[in-house]
């Protein structure tokens, strides 16, 4: 089950760049975004747990971005 909807991708691209997006392109972008989100979440969970927290903080996500880019 896709968690990032192709419809959301279409709206994001359309609103940001004023161009239409095909269904297949929206699905491909959603798939990539979901994989990236899972990587960020996995890193953030590991970092929060290593600091004995039960909550992911913005600093965990920022640390991922600084360390791995994106």
HUVENUR-V911436 format. One record per helix or strand of 3 or more residues. SS is the DSSP state (2 for helix, 1 for strand). FROM is the first residue (numbers start at 0). LEN is the number of residues. If there is no record, write none. Layout:
ss={SS & SS}
from={FROM & FROM}
len={LEN & LEN}
This chain:
ss={2 & 2 & 2}
from={5 & 22 & 57}
len={12 & 28 & 11}
